């Protein structure tokens, strides 16, 4: 059932995108550049494309909600973290002391290790 609703949802989404792209822009999107009319200006009757946009929009919302309900029913009641491993993996003991230093370091005297000077 979920696959059928998902397929219908994708088809409705593509149709909604297509219908919106086909419509003619009426200008003044988001209320920009209204041109004075305000609330007193008359709006033209809704066209067939407008009605179809409403139908596809309502169908999109319905399929979205139904997919959410189906996913919630199929979800397990536990958390994802319930199945996580909580113990640390057991491995070899870490080396200690001088074993951490690389074997090629010079250990001459008490002088600090520094790169050679350029002028030498």
C-alpha positions as CSV (number, residue, x, y, z in Angstrom):
1,X,0.0,0.0,0.0
2,X,2.9,2.3,0.9
3,X,4.4,1.9,-2.6
4,X,1.2,2.7,-4.3
5,X,0.7,5.9,-2.3
6,X,4.3,6.8,-2.9
7,X,4.0,6.4,-6.6
8,X,0.8,8.5,-6.6
9,X,2.6,11.1,-4.5
10,X,5.5,11.4,-7.0
11,X,3.1,11.6,-9.9
12,X,1.1,14.3,-8.2
13,X,4.2,16.2,-7.3
14,X,5.4,16.2,-10.9
15,X,2.0,17.3,-12.1
16,X,1.9,20.1,-9.6
17,X,5.3,21.3,-10.7
18,X,4.2,21.2,-14.3
19,X,1.0,23.1,-13.7
20,X,2.7,25.8,-11.7
21,X,5.3,26.3,-14.4
22,X,2.7,26.5,-17.2
23,X,0.7,29.2,-15.5
24,X,1.2,32.8,-16.4
25,X,2.7,35.1,-13.8
26,X,0.3,37.6,-12.5
27,X,3.1,39.9,-11.2
28,X,3.2,41.2,-7.7
29,X,4.5,38.0,-6.2
30,X,4.6,38.0,-2.4
31,X,2.8,41.4,-2.5
32,X,5.7,43.3,-4.1
33,X,4.7,46.1,-6.5
34,X,1.0,45.9,-5.7
35,X,0.2,49.1,-7.5
36,X,-2.3,50.6,-5.1
37,X,-5.4,48.5,-5.4
38,X,-5.1,46.8,-2.1
39,X,-8.2,45.0,-0.7
40,X,-10.6,47.0,-2.9
41,X,-9.2,45.6,-6.2
42,X,-11.2,42.9,-7.7
43,X,-9.6,39.6,-8.5
44,X,-10.5,37.7,-11.7
45,X,-12.4,34.4,-11.4
46,X,-10.1,31.4,-11.0
47,X,-9.1,29.7,-14.2
48,X,-9.1,26.0,-15.0
49,X,-5.3,25.9,-14.4
50,X,-5.9,27.5,-11.0
51,X,-8.5,24.9,-10.1
52,X,-6.2,22.1,-11.3
53,X,-3.4,23.6,-9.1
54,X,-5.7,23.5,-6.1
55,X,-6.7,19.9,-6.8
56,X,-3.1,18.8,-7.2
57,X,-2.1,20.7,-4.1
58,X,-4.8,19.1,-2.0
59,X,-3.9,15.6,-3.4
60,X,-0.2,16.3,-2.5
61,X,-1.0,17.2,1.1
62,X,-3.3,14.1,1.5
63,X,-0.7,11.7,0.1
64,X,2.0,13.4,2.3
65,X,-0.1,12.9,5.4
66,X,-1.0,9.3,4.5
67,X,2.7,8.5,3.9
68,X,3.5,9.9,7.3
69,X,0.8,7.9,9.0
70,X,1.9,4.7,7.3
71,X,5.6,5.3,8.2
72,X,4.6,5.9,11.8
73,X,2.7,2.7,12.0
74,X,5.5,0.7,10.5
75,X,8.2,2.2,12.8
76,X,9.4,0.2,15.7
77,X,8.6,1.6,19.1
78,X,12.2,1.6,20.3
79,X,14.9,4.2,19.7
80,X,17.7,3.7,17.2
81,X,20.2,4.0,20.1
82,X,18.6,1.0,21.8
83,X,20.4,-1.3,19.4
84,X,23.8,0.4,19.7
85,X,26.7,-1.4,21.2
86,X,27.6,0.1,24.6
87,X,30.7,-1.8,25.5
88,X,34.1,-0.8,24.2
89,X,35.9,-3.2,21.9
90,X,38.6,-5.3,23.6
91,X,42.0,-4.9,21.9
92,X,45.7,-5.1,22.6
93,X,47.0,-3.0,25.5
94,X,48.5,0.4,24.5
95,X,52.3,0.5,24.5
96,X,53.8,2.5,27.3
97,X,56.9,4.5,28.0
98,X,59.7,4.5,25.4
99,X,57.7,2.2,23.1
100,X,55.7,5.2,21.9
101,X,58.8,7.0,20.5
102,X,60.0,6.2,17.0
103,X,63.2,4.2,17.0
104,X,65.2,6.6,14.8
105,X,65.2,9.6,17.1
106,X,68.7,10.7,18.1
107,X,69.3,10.8,21.9
108,X,72.6,12.6,22.2
109,X,73.0,14.6,25.4
110,X,70.5,16.9,27.0
111,X,70.1,19.2,24.0
112,X,66.5,19.7,22.8
113,X,65.6,18.2,19.4
114,X,65.5,20.9,16.8
115,X,65.8,21.0,13.0
116,X,69.2,22.0,11.7
117,X,69.8,25.7,11.0
118,X,69.8,26.9,7.4
119,X,73.2,28.6,7.6
120,X,75.0,25.4,8.9
